[in-house]
Amino acid sequence: MKKVLMFLSQGVEDLEAVTIIDVLGWTNVRDNLTPVYLKTCAFHDSVKGKFGIDFKPTYNIKKEEPDYTQFDAFVLPGGFHNAGYDEAYSEHLHKIATIIHQNGGIIATMCVGVLPISDAGLLKEKKATTYNLSRFHDNVGRLEESGATYTGNKVEIDNNIISCAGPASSLEVAYLLLEKLTGKENTEKVKELMIY
């Protein structure tokens, strides 16, 4: 049984979070699939997505922290800094990502979600991509300052860390994560059920 933990910040990009919830959810609808169980965490009891979804995280990690070593992957969607996403740059988040990654876990990020991961030092001298159209933030510069190599690709994977350029690639990230967790055959079955 595979377990995934996803962090939800205030101002999270709704589509990026929901894509992970949906694809991993589909692994639990048929008995012939390898299931993946998703738990969510945040610094709050409730998280408001940039475009209006109200998320209720499994864990408010300011009150209760799970055993991070039990998770096979960590997901960090991107979000909007002007809606509260800056909280994702916390040292607490660096710790969570580092524990899961050092325990052999996969990290899947989307858009600017890769930046806290690179800030944690997990992409030094590794390839990654990020959102490059921000009007107020130099996301590429920040990625490179942390020692990562920006590729400009829509999706990138290195050091067991998946990154993508924006929400349009979130489904590809979700499928890639699922494949790394459960294999190609299981992922193809999920895609077929979802009419890929």
N, C-alpha and C positions, 0 to 999 in steps of 0.2 A: 504494500500500500504506500503510495507516494503522497507526501504532504507538502503544500506550498503555502508560504506566508506572503501576503501582499500588504504593503504600507499605503495608507490613504492619507494624504495631506489635505488640509483645507485648500480649496481651489484646484483640486485634482482635475485633470482632463477627463471628463466623464467617459468618453468613448474608450479611452485606453484602459480604464479600470473595468468597465463593463465587458470588454472583449475577453479579458482574462477570465472573469466570472463566468461568462457564457460558454467559452470553449471548454474550460475545465469542468463546468457543470454537465456538459454533454457526455462526459466519460462515465457519468453515474446513471444514465437513463436506460442502458441495456446491460444484461448480464454477461454478454460476450466481450465487453470492453474492460480494459485495465483501468480501474478508477483512480482518479486523482482528487484529493481532498484539499480544498482551499479554506484557509483562515485569513481574516483581515485584522490589521492592527492600526492604531492611530494614537495621537496624543489627546484625543477627545472621545466622548461618548457618542458623538454624532459628527459627521463630516459633510460639508456642503460642496458638491462638485461645482465647477465654474459655470456649467450650464444648467444647474438646478437639481440634480439628483441628490437626495439625502441618503447618505450611506450610514449604516449602523455597524461599526466594526465589531468583530468578535472580541478583541482585546483593546481596552484603553491601557496602553503600556505605561502610563503614569500611575496607574492603580494596580495593575496585574500584568506581569510579564510571563509569557510561556517559556518553555525550555527551547531555546532557538536551535539547539543541536538536533531536535526531532524533525526539522524541516529539510526537505530535499532541494528546495529552491526558494528564492526570495524575489519578489516582483516589486518594482518601483515605477509606477506610471509617472508621467510628467504632469505639469500643471501650470497655473498662471501666478506669477509672483505677486501681481497686484490683487490677488484674491486669497493670499495666505500661503502660497506654496513655499515661501522661504523657510518654513519650519522643517522642510525635508532636508535642509543642509545641517541638521543637528548632529553633534558628536554621538548621540544616542543611536541615530540611524547608521552612522559609520560602524558602530560596534555590532549592531545586528547583522549588517551585510557581511562584515568581516568574519563573524562567527560562522555563519551559514556557508560562506565561500570557503573558508579554511577547513570546514568539515566535508568538503567535496561537493557542496551544493552549487546549483546553477543560479545565476542572477540574470533576470530579464528586466530590461528598462525600456522606456519609450520616451522619445522627445528629450526634454531636459532632465528626465529621471536619471540619465547616465551621469550627470554632473556630481551629485552627492557621492556616487560610487567612485568616480575618479578622484574626488576630494579625499576619499578614504584611502587612497593609494593603491586601489585594486587594479588600476589600468596603466600603471607606469610601464612605459615602453611597449604598450599593447595598442591594437587598433580599435577604434570606436567611431561612432557617428552621433550626431545630435541635431536638434532643430537649429537651422542657420538663418531664419528670417525674423528674429526678434528685433523689435524697434528700439528696445531699451537695454538689452543685455548682449554681451559678446560671448555667446555660448561656446562657439568654436575656440575662442581665445582662452576661455576658462578651462576647457577640456585639454587644450595643449599645455597650459601652464601646469597642469597636474602631472604632465609627463606622458599623456596619451597621444597617439597619432590619429588625427582626424582624417577619415577617408572620404567623407562626403557621400558615401553609399546610402541607399535607402535603409538597408539592414546590414548590420555588421556583427560578427561574433569572434571573440578572442578571449582567451583565459577563462573559458566557460561563462563569459559575460556577453549577453545579447544587448545590442542597442539599436535604435532606429531613429530616423530623421523626424518623424512626426506621427500624428494619429492615423494617417492614411495607411500606415504600415503595421498598425497594432494587431490586426488579424494574423499577419505573417509571423509576427513575434509570438503570438499565442500558440500557433501551430508548431513553430520551431521549438518552443519550450516544451510542449506536449511530446514532440518527437524525441527530444533529449531525455525526457523523463520515462517514457513508456515504449519507445520504439516507433519505427516507421509504419509497421502494419496496424498498430492500434490507432495511430494518428490518421491513417488513410480511412479507417472505418469511421472515425468521428467526422472527418471531412465528408464522407459519403452520406452519413446521416444528416449533416448540415447542408447537403446539396452543394458541395464545393464546386 
